Amino acid sequence: MSKYYNRELSWLRFNARVLQEASDKNVPLIERLRFLGIFSNNLDEFFKVRYATIQRIQRAGKNATKSLGGISAEDLLQEINKMVIVDQAHSFSVLAELEQELKKEKISLVDETEVLPDHEDFIRNYFNEKISPAIGTIMINDEVDFPHLRDGYGYLAVRMLMTDKSIRYALIEKPKYLNRFVVLPQIEGDERQFIILIDDLIRHRMHYIFNIFDYKEIEAHMIKVTLDAELDMELDLKKSLLEKIRRSVHDRKDGDPVRFVYDRHIHEDTLHLIMKKLQIDNHDSIIPGGRYHNRRDYLKFPSLGRTDLLYEKLPALPIKEVKIKGSLLERIARKDILQYTPYHTFANTIKFLREAALDPQVRTIKITIYRLAEVSQIAGSLINAVKNGKKVTVSIELQARFDEQANINYAELMQEEGVDMIFGVPGLKVHCKACCITREEDGKIVRYGFISTGNFNESTAGIYTDYTLFTANRKILKEVERVFEFFEVNYRQHRYKHLLVSPNYLRNGIERLVRREIAFAKAGKFAKMRMKVNSFSDFRMIDLFYEASNAGVQIELIVRGICCLVPGVKGMSENIKVISIIDRFLEHPRVYRFYNQGQNDLYISSADFMGRNLDSRVEIACPIYDEDIKAEIIATMDICWSDNVKAREICGDQLNNYVVNDEPPVRSQYATYEFYKNQITR
C-alpha cells in the first residue's frame, strides 16, 4: 500500500460522500436533489482547478510523481476520468430514482413531449417574455467563427435534417440567470404539481426558433465545457494588484477547455463537429453524460411549499448569557464568548461591528476579509464606522478563488468610502479570519476582537459550522495587531508567544506540540491528539503523524474532505483513526487538541493541514485559554467523534463505509444543536 493517498482521488472520494447523501432515503427528498446539485457543482470546480493543474503538469512533460503521491500526471488523469465516469453514472441513476420519488409525491418533471394542453399558453408566454430575449442562437458553418463557449453554461447542440437532405447545425445558449426549473400552474382539480426544465421548454419551442428553415427532422442535445480557472497574472509593475486581478478574472473567460460533457445520445456527426471546432483532444476530460447537464442547478430546486420534503428548521440559538440588547463589548470585557454557527446566530458578529461603528470611544477597527456575502452587513458596518470617524483598516484577499470579482467590487466600494484597504501580501494569500478594535477607556487603549475558523459571511454562516472566539485577552489581541502590522510592512518579522501564525510559525508550532506528545509516549505516559480539519494533504505533516503513531500516540482525526494520510496500517499508522462527517451543514472548523497530560492545549484555526496553508498563506491558530470555552469545544468535538449516523470511516482504500458500532445512534449535528439548546434552558 502506498504511503500517501493521492490528493485528487481523495477529493473525488469526498465528493462521492456528498453523492451518498443524495442517495440516502433518510434525507428529505428535495434536500437529496440539492445534494445532487452540490455534487455536480463540486465536480465543476474540481475540473476548473485541480484537473486543469494536473493537465498543465502533463502537457509540460513533467510527471511530478513525488508531489502527486506516487502516481504520474498521465496516469492520474486517466484514473480521474475513470472515477468521474463511474460517479457520474451513479449520479444519473440517483437522479432517475429521485424523479420517481417525486412522482410518488405528485410532483412531475415533464419534458417537451409531455406538456399538457392546459400548460401550452403559459409555456408560450413564458418563452416569449422570459426566455426568447435571453437566449443566443448561433448557426454553425465554415463562414462564421465558432463561438467561444462560456464556462459552465449549458448549450443545446441542434441538428436539422433539411428537406433537400442537407444538414444544418446550430447552438443555443441557455440563459444562466433564470431559474432552470419553471413551475407550471396547477390544474384545477388535479393535485399534481408540474415542473419543466428550461432545456425542455426551449426544445418545445424550437419550431418557433427555427421556423425560417425547411427541415424534416430536428433534434437538440446538451453539451457543456469547463474551462481552466487559473488566473494568469500580468508582470506589469505599473499596474496595481487590483487592476491585475480584474484583468485576470476577465481573461479567465478565455481559458482552455479541460472537460467536455455531452449527451450520450447526441448524433455522432454533431459530436465530432463540435469537438473539432473546440479543439478538444485526448488530454481533456471527455465525459459522456445524460440528457441534462449543469445538475448544480438542483441546488435551487423549488421548495413548492412542501416543508415535509425539506429538513426541519433549526432556528439559530442565542449564546447563553449574551443578550440582544445592551453592549456586547461590555460582556466580552468580563469574559470570553464562543459563537458556534449555525447553532448560534451569526448576529453576534454583526452586532460587534455595528456597536464598534457607533461607540464614541472606539478609535480603530482592523479586520481580514476572505469571502463576503453578496449583500454584506459586514461591509456596511465598516463603511458606517468610517462615517462615524473611526479609522478602519481592511485586509481583503483579492484572489479568493471564484470570489475575485465580488471582492474587487467590495474593495472598490469600501475604498471609495474611506476605508484603508490592504490588498494582501506579495506571494501569500491572507486566509486568516480576525478582527481587532481599539477603544479608549479611562485614558487607556483597550483591545477587543474576534478570531474565527470561517468567513465573515452572513449567507454561509447558516450552512457552515464555524467557531468564533470573542475576546478582550490582551496577549492574544496584541499579537493579532502584529499580524496587521505584517500586512503593512511585510519585511518585518514578528515573534508570537501565543498565536501560531503562518507562514513562519504555524508549522513549527504544530510540530513542536506533536513532538511533545511523542516524548510523552516514549516515556511510557499517555499521549493523544484529536483534530478536526477540512483537508490533510501535507506529506511532511503526515510523516510526523506516522512517527507519532509509531511512538504510541493515539490520534483521532475528523477530516471532512481530502485525506492523503493512510490510517490503520500496522507499523506505519496503526494508532491513527480517521472519520469524515457529511450532513446538512458543511463541517468547516479547524480545531487542534493536544492532550498534554490532561492540560488540553486547544487551538481553533483557519488552517488545514495542507502545504498552502502552512507555508504559503497567512493563517492564525488561536489558543483557547478560557477553561469554560475550552470545555465547550471539547464537548462538541466529543459529540462529533461519537457520530455513528453520518460519519464515514476513512480507511486505506477510502471506501466511504459508514461508522458502525453498538453505541446508541448519534447524529452529531443534531446532537450539537440539542447540546446548545439545553445550555440556554438550564
N, C-alpha and C positions, 0 to 999 in steps of 0.2 A: 504493500500500500504506500502511496506517495506521502511524503511528509506534510504536504500542504494540499488543500483542495483548491482548485482553480477559482479565482475571484468571479469571473464572468459566469461560469457554470453554477457557482453557488448563488449568484444573484438570480439566475433562472430558476433554481430550486426554491428560492424565496417567493418568486412570482407564482410558482406552482402552488405555494401555500395560500396565496391570495385566491387562486382558482379553486382551491379546496373549499373556501368559504362560499363561493358561488355554487358549489356542488352540494353543500350541506343543507339537508332538508330541514334542519332545526333553525336555520336562518330564515327570517321572513322573506317572502317571495320577491317583493320589489327590491329589498336590500340585496338579495342574491344577484339580481340583474345589475345592480350598481357595483357589486364586487367584480362582476364580469367587465364592467367599464373600467374599473381600477386596473384589473389585469391587463387590459388592452392598452390603456394609457401608459402604464409602466413599461410595457414592451416597446411602445413607440419611443419613449425616452431612452431606453436601453440601446436601441439601434442608432439613435441620433448621436449618442455619446460613446458608449463602450464599444459597440460593434465597429463604429467608424474609427475609433482609435486603433483597434486590432487590425483593421483593414489597412490603415496607414502604415503600420509596422510591417505588415506583409508586403505591401507594394514597394516599400523602401528596401526590400530584400533582406530584412532582419528577421531572425527567428525569435529573439528575446525570450528564449526558453526559460532562463533563470527567473526573470521578472514575472513570467506568466505561470510560475509554479510547476515547471517541468513539462510543459507542452509547447510545441512550436506554434507560431501565429497561424500558419496554414492549416494545421490540424485542428486548432482551436476554432477557426472559422467554420470548418466542416462540422465539428461537434456541436457548435452553437446552432447551426442550421438544422441539424438532426433533431435536437431537443426542442427547438421552436416549432418545427413541423408537427411533432408529436403533441406538444402542448396546445397548439392551435387546433389540431383535430379534436382534442379533448374539449376545448372551449366551444367548438361548434356543436358537439354532442350535448354539452351542458345547456347551450342556448336553445337547442331543439327541445330539450326536456322542459326548460323554463317556459317556453311558448305553450307547451301542452298544459303545464300547471296554470298558466294564465287563463287558458280556455276553461279550465275547471272552475275558475273564479269569475267566469263570464266576462273575461277581458280578451278581446280578439285582436291580434295583429293581422291586418289584411294586406294583401298585395294588390297590384293593379288589376289582376283578373278577378278579384273577389269583392270589388266595390259594389255596394248595394245601390239600387236606383234612388233610394232615399238620400244618398250622400252625393249624388252626381253634381247637383247645383252648388253645394258647399265646396266641393273639391275644385270645380271650375273657377269659382270666385276666389278661393284661397290661392290657387295657382296664378290667376291673373293679377291679383293685388299684392301678394307677398313674394311669390317665387319667381315669376317671369321677369320682374325688374331686376332680380338679383343674380340670376344665373348667367354664365357665359357659355356661348356655344361657338365652337371653332371647327371649321371644316379642315380635314387633314388631307393635304395633297402636296405635290412637289413644288407648287408655285407659292405656297405660304410657309414661312418658317414655323417649325413645330413649337408650340407654346412652352414656356418654362413652367413646369408643373410645380405647384406650391406644396411645401412640406405639410404632410398630414391632411391635406384636403382630399375629399372624395371626388372622383371623376367617373362619369359614365362613358365608356367607350362604345360608340354607336356604329353599327354596321348595317348598311342598307343595300339590299339586292334590288337593283333597278329593273324596270320592265324590259329594258334593252339588254339585260343580263350583265351589265357593268356593275361595279361595286363602288360605293362611296362610304367614306369614313368620317366620323366627327367625334369631338369630345365635348361633354357637358360638364362644367364645373359647378358643383353644388354650392349653394350659399352656406357659409360656415357659421354665420351669426344667428341664423334661425334655429330654433329648437328642432331637432331632427324628427321628433315624434309629434305628429299632428293628431290631436284628439278630435275625433269626429262627433257631430251632435248625436245625442241619444235619440233613438227612435221611440216614439210614443207606443207604450205597451210592450216594449222589448227591454228586458233587464240588462242585456249585454252592453258593454262599453267597447267602442271600436277605436283602434289607433292605426294610422297608416304612416309609414316612414316616408320622408321627403323623397327618398330614392324612388319608391314605387309610385308616389304621386306624380313625379316627373315622367316615369315610364307611362303612366296612364294618359299623360297629355302630350306624348311625343308626336302624335299625329298633328297636333297644333303647331309644335315647334318646327316640324319638317314638312309642312303642307305644300311648300313650293316644289317639292321633289316628287317625281312619279316613280314610286317604289312599289315592289311586290311584297317584300318582307322587310321588317326592321327589328333589330334586337339591340339591347344595351346591357353591358356588363361592367361591374365596378372594378376600378384599379386605384391604387394609391402608391405614392412614393414617400420614402423617408429620407431626408437629406442630412448630411453631415452637419452637426450643430457646433463644431469647433469655431471659436472666434479667432479670426486672423487679424492680429493687432498690427497696426502700422508702426514703423520706426521713426516717423517724422517727429523730431524733437520740438518743432514749433507748435504742435497741436497738443491740447490738454488731454488728460486721460478721459475726460467726459466726451470730448469730440471723437477720440479714437474708438471708444466703445460704441458710441452712437453709429459711427460708420461701420464698425464690425458687425453690429446687430443687423444693420441694413443689408450688408453683403452676405450675411448668413442665408438670406433668401435664395442666393445663387449657389448654395453648397452642392456638392456632388451627391448623387443618389447612392444610398448604401443598402436600401431594401426596396424591393418591388413586390407588392402584393396584388394578386389578381383573382378574379372569379374563375374557378377551375373549369367552368362550363363555357368560357369565352371561346369564340371561334379561333382556330389555330392561326389563320391568316391575320386576324386582328391583333393577336398577341405578338406575333413576330414583327409586325409593322411597328407597334408601339415600342417594343424593346429595342428595335433598330434605331428609331428616332431618339430614344432616351439614352442610347449608347450604354445599355445595361450589359455587363459582362459576367463571367463566371465567378469573379471575386465579390460580386454583390450578392446579397441575400435575396433569392427569388422564391417567394412563398406562394404556392397555390392555396387559395382560400375559398370561402363560401360566397354566397350571393351578396352579403353585406360586409363592408369593412368599416373602420373607424368605430369599432364597438365601444370605444371610450365614451361615446355619446350616451351609453346606457347609464353613465353617472347622473344624467339629467332625465332619467326615465320618469314620466309624470306620476305623481302620487295618486291621482284620481280620487282623492278623498278617502282612500282605503287605508285608514290607520291600522286596520287589522293585518295588513301586509307589510307593515313597517316596524322597525324597532320601537319598543315602548319608550316614551320620553323619559329622560333622566335629567330633570332640571338642575342646572349648576347650583351648588350649595354655597352658602356663606362660610367664611372661615370662622371657627369658633372664637368668640370674644372679640371679633372685629366687626364694628358697627358700620352701617351705611352712612349714617350721619356723623359729624364730628371730624376731627383731624386724624388722618392716617399717620402723619409724621409723628404726632404725639404718641400714638400707640406703638410705633416702631421704636421710638426713643426708650420706651420701657422694656421692650422685649422683641426679639426677632420673630418674624412671621413667615410661615411656609404656605405658599399657594401651589396647589397641585391641580392644574387644569386637565381635563374639563370637569373633573369632580367639583372643583371650586370655580367660582366665577372669575373670569378674566378682568372683571370690572375693577378689581383692586389695582391692577397695573395702570389702568386709565385714570383712576381716582388719584393715584400717587402723582402722576404727571400734571393732572389738572390742578391739584392742590399746589404743587410746586409753581405752576404758572401764575397763580393768583396770590400766593403768600408774599406779603411785602418784605419779609425777612430773607427770602430765598434770593441768592445772588447769582448762582451759576447752575446750569444743567448740562451734563455731558452724557451722551448715550450712543451706543452702537446700534446700527440697523442693518439687517441682512435681507429680510423679506417683509414688506408691509402689506396690509390688506388693501384691496382695490380702492375702498374708501376708508381712509385711516384716521381714527380718532387720535392715534399716537402722534402722527404728523401735525394734525390740527392743534393738539395741546402744545407742541413745541413751538409752532408759529405764534400761538397765543401768548406763550411765555415771553417771546421776543417783544411783542407789542406791549407787554407789561414791564418792559425794561430789564429783563433778565438776559444774561449772556449765555447763549445756547450754542453748544458745540455738538455736531452730529458727525460721527464717522459712518458713512454709508458705503456698503460694498456694491460697486457697480457691476461686478462680474458674478453676481449670484445667478447661477445658470437658469435660463428661461424667464428670469425676472429682471433682466438687464434694462429693458425699455421702461418697465414700471418704475424701477429705482432711478433711472435717469429723469423721468418726469417729476418724481417727488423731490429729487435733489435740486432740480432747477427751480421748482416752486419754493422750497424752503430757502434756497439761496437768494431768491428774489425778495423774500420776506425778511431777510437779515440774519438768518441762521448761519453760523460759521460752519462750513462744510469741509470735511476731510475725506478725500476720495481714496481711502485705503493706504496701503504701504507697498512700495515697489517690490514686486516678486512674491508678495504674500496676500492671501485673501484674509479679510478680517471676518471671522466666523463667530467670535465670542459674543455673548449676549449680556451686556452690562450697562448700568446707569449709575451715575453718581451726581448728587446735587450738594451744593454748599449753602448753609443757612447761618445767618448771623444771630447768635443768641448770647445776650449779656456781654456784648463786645467781643465774643469769640466766634470763630468759624467752626461750625459743626457739620459733619457729613452724614448724609442719608443716601441709601441706594438699594439697588436690587441686582441680582445675578441670576440668570436663568439658563435652563438647558435647551430652551426653544425660542423661536422668533417672537417678536412683539407684534403679533398679528391677530386681530380680533376674529378673523374668519377661521384660521387654522386652530385657534385656541379651543374651539368647540369640537375638534376632531382629534388633535394631537394631545397625548398625555405628556405633560412637562412640569417640572418643579421650578419654582421661582422663590428665591430667598430674599425677603425684605429685611434689611439690617441697618443698624447705626454703629456697627462694630468699627471702631477707629482703625484698628490694624488692617482689617480687610479692605476698607474703603480707601485708605491711604495708598494701598497697593493698586487698587483699581485706578486711582488717579495717575499712578505711574504708567499704567498701560496707555492711557490717553496721552501722556507726555511722550511715550514712544511713538504714537501715531504722528505727532507733530515734529519730533526730532528723532528720525529713525536711526541715526548713527550712535545715539547714546544708549548704552546697555544699563538696565536697571536690575537690581537684585530683589528677590522676593523671598520672604520668610514664611509666608502663609499661602498665598496663591501659587498654583502651578500654572505657569504661562508658557505656551509655545510661541515661537519655535525653539527657544533656548532652554526652558526649564521643565516643561511638562514631561517629555520622555524620560529625562534623567530622574525627575521626581518620582514617577511611577516605578521606574526600575529600582530606585533606592528602597521604596516601600515593599516591592515584591521580594527583593533580596533580604529584607529584614524578616519576612515570613519564612524564607528559605533557611535563614540562620536558626530560627526557632525550631523548624522541623528537624534540622540536622542535630540540634541539641536535645532532641527527644521530646520537645514540647509541642503542644497542639498548635497547628498553623492552618489558617484558612483564609480564602478570599472569595467574595461574591461580587460580581459586577454585572451591570446592565448597560449594553451599548446597542447601537443600531447596526454597526458593522465591525468585524475584526479581521483585518487582512494584512496587517504589517508583519512581515516574516520575522523581523528581529524581535518583536514583542512576542510572537508565537513561540519562538525558540526559548525565550525567557520563561514563558509559562510551561513549556515542556520540561525545562530544567527544574522549575518549582514542583511540578508533578512528580518527577523522579526523586526529588528530595523528600517527598511525603506531604507536601502542602495540598490540602483539599480545596479544589477550585470549582466553583459553580458559576456558570455564565448564562445570562439571558441575552440572546443575540437575535434581534428582530430579522435582520437581513443577511448580508454577506457574512459567511464564516469560513475562513480559509484554514482555521485550526481544525485538526482531525482529533476528536476526543476518544477516550476509552481504549487506546491501543497499548497493550502491555509493553512495558519497557520504554514508552515514549509519553503517553498521555493518560495512563490508566486512572489517575486521580482527578481527571477533568470531566465534568458533565456539562452539557450544553442543551438548553431548550430555547424554543422560539415561540412567541405568542402572537397570533394574528386573530383579531376580533373586531368589534365595531369601531373602536378607537385605534389610532395609529400609535403604537408604543414608541415614544421618542426620547425619554430621558436617558442621560448617561450618568451612572452612579458607580463609584468605585468604593468598595468596602474592604478594608484590611482589618482583620480581627485583632491583631496586635495584643495578644494575651488578654483579651477581654476589654481593652480600651476602645476598640472600634473606631479607628480612624476612617472618616467618611468624607467623600467629596462628591459634589454634583458638578457636572461639566457640560460643555457644548461639544466636546471632542470624542469622536470614536477612535478605536484603535486601528487607524489607517495611517499610512505614511504621510498623506497630505495633511491630516490633522495634527500629527505630532511634529512635522518638520517644515511644512510649507504654508501654514495658516497661523493666524493669531487666535489662540484659544485660551480659555480660562477654566481651570478646575478649582472650585472654591471649597475650602474645608467647612464642615458643619461643626460649630463649637457649642451651640445651644443644645443641651442634653435632651430637652423635650422634643426638639425638632429632629435630632439625631434618632431618637427612639421612634418617632413617627415615620421617618423614611425607612428605617429598618423594618418596621411593622408592615409597611406597604410592599417592601421588597420580599418579605416573607410570604405575603399573600401571592405575589407573582410566582414565586418559586413553587408554591403548592398547587398551582393551576394544573388540573387534570381533565379539563374540558376543552380548552382552546390552545393548550401548549403542545408543541411538537418536539419530539426528541431529535436533536441533531446528531446523527451518528456518522461514521466514516464515509458512508455512501450517500448521506443526506436524502434518505428515503421519505422524509416527512411523515413518519408514523406518529400518531397521537400518543401522548404520555398516558400510560395505563397503570393504575395501581389499585390497591384495596382501600384507599382512603375515601372519605365522603367526597362527593363532587364539589370542586371549587372552580368557578369561572372567575378568574382574578379581577377582571374589570368591574363586574357586578359586585364582587365581594369588597373591592376597594371603595366603591360608591357607598355600600352599606356601612363600611368602617367609618367613613366621614359623616354619614347621616346619623349614625349612633353617637358620634362625638358631639354634635350640636344639640342632641336631645338629652344628653346626660346632664 
